């Protein structure tokens, strides 16, 4: 899951091309998730919602000059 749109039933999911080619309208997908928010200890004024900490790490966002 990469995000959500308009409510709890509308999630944005990214699949590899080989999986996308096999999916059909009406297929069911189970999304397992954990947590409801993320606290950035060095940037307490930033509130991160609905994001897996591993995904944030994968984005490679790094502080520069004390700013994120």
HUQUIJO-V865997 format. One record per pair of residues at least 24 apart in sequence whose C-alpha atoms are under 6 Angstrom apart, sorted by sequence separation. I is the first residue (numbers start at 0). J is the second residue. D is the distance in Angstrom with one decimal. If there is no record, write none. Layout:
# HUQUIJO-V865997
i:I j:J d:D
i:I j:J d:D
This chain:
# HUQUIJO-V865997
none
